[in-house]
Amino acid sequence: MADNKDINLPNHTVIEARWLSMVNEIQQQHNVLIDLIEKLEQNPATDQRTIYQLTVLQQHVLDTLNHLLAESLADSEPVAPSQLSERFKKKHTHSQVLVQLKKEIDRELASLTT
């Protein structure tokens, strides 16, 4: 039975790879937001509320990434094997935060095209 439980949990390498992939994707989307805000600011016909909403989202993305990266750096110090499980649970939780952040960005960008 213990083996079945382990099958349901992603291994440490998968968690780390997912996390890095999500960080890179969110960083790319952050850059897209910055570019979009700059383009919208150059167009006098753009609704200022739209620019404000995107700027708030861009700042939220930046703050969240900074927080998660800071925690990740703090967790890069060697730990006892007994603490590895907790570290990877935290990394898995961070990955879930990044997924939610990506969904939030996608929703906001999709609302601009509708």
C-alpha positions in Angstrom: 0.0 0.0 0.0 2.8 2.4 0.7 4.0 2.1 -2.9 0.5 3.2 -4.2 0.7 6.2 -2.0 4.1 7.1 -3.4 2.8 6.7 -7.0 0.3 9.4 -6.4 2.9 11.9 -5.2 5.2 13.5 -7.8 8.8 12.7 -7.1 11.2 15.4 -6.1 12.8 15.8 -9.5 9.4 16.3 -11.2 8.3 18.9 -8.6 11.5 20.8 -9.1 11.2 20.7 -12.9 7.6 21.7 -12.8 8.4 24.6 -10.5 11.2 25.9 -12.6 9.0 25.6 -15.8 6.2 27.5 -14.1 8.6 30.2 -12.9 9.9 30.7 -16.4 6.5 30.8 -17.9 5.2 33.3 -15.3 8.3 35.5 -16.0 7.6 35.4 -19.7 4.0 36.4 -19.0 5.2 39.2 -16.7 7.2 40.5 -19.6 4.2 40.3 -21.9 2.2 42.3 -19.4 4.9 45.0 -19.2 5.0 45.2 -23.0 1.2 45.3 -23.3 1.0 48.1 -20.7 3.6 50.1 -22.5 1.8 49.8 -25.8 -1.6 50.6 -24.2 -0.1 53.7 -22.6 1.0 55.0 -26.0 -2.5 54.8 -27.3 -4.6 57.8 -26.1 -7.8 56.0 -26.8 -7.0 53.2 -24.3 -9.3 53.1 -21.3 -7.2 54.1 -18.3 -9.0 51.6 -16.1 -7.6 48.8 -18.3 -4.1 50.1 -17.9 -4.6 50.3 -14.2 -6.0 46.7 -13.9 -3.0 45.4 -15.9 -0.6 47.4 -13.8 -2.0 46.0 -10.6 -1.9 42.5 -12.1 1.7 43.0 -13.2 2.7 44.2 -9.7 0.9 41.2 -8.1 2.8 38.9 -10.4 6.1 40.5 -9.6 5.5 40.5 -5.9 4.4 36.8 -5.9 7.4 35.8 -8.0 9.8 37.7 -5.7 8.3 36.1 -2.6 8.4 32.6 -4.0 11.9 33.0 -5.3 13.1 34.4 -2.0 11.7 31.4 -0.2 13.2 29.1 -2.7 16.6 30.7 -2.2 16.2 30.4 1.6 15.4 26.7 1.1 18.5 26.1 -1.0 20.7 25.4 2.0 21.4 21.8 2.8 19.0 20.1 5.1 18.8 16.7 6.8 17.1 14.0 4.8 14.2 14.0 7.2 13.4 17.6 6.2 13.5 17.0 2.5 9.9 15.9 2.4 8.7 19.2 3.9 10.9 21.2 1.5 9.3 19.4 -1.5 5.8 19.8 -0.1 6.5 23.5 0.1 7.9 23.5 -3.5 4.8 21.7 -4.6 2.6 24.2 -2.9 4.5 27.0 -4.6 3.9 25.3 -7.9 0.2 25.4 -7.2 0.4 29.1 -6.4 2.2 29.6 -9.8 -0.5 27.7 -11.6 -3.2 29.9 -10.1 -1.2 33.0 -11.0 -0.9 31.8 -14.6 -4.7 31.2 -14.7 -5.3 34.7 -13.3 -3.0 36.2 -16.0 -4.7 34.2 -18.7 -8.1 35.3 -17.6 -7.1 38.9 -17.6 -5.5 38.8 -21.0 -8.5 36.8 -22.4 -10.9 39.5 -21.1 -9.0 42.1 -23.2 -9.7 40.2 -26.4 -13.4 39.7 -25.7 
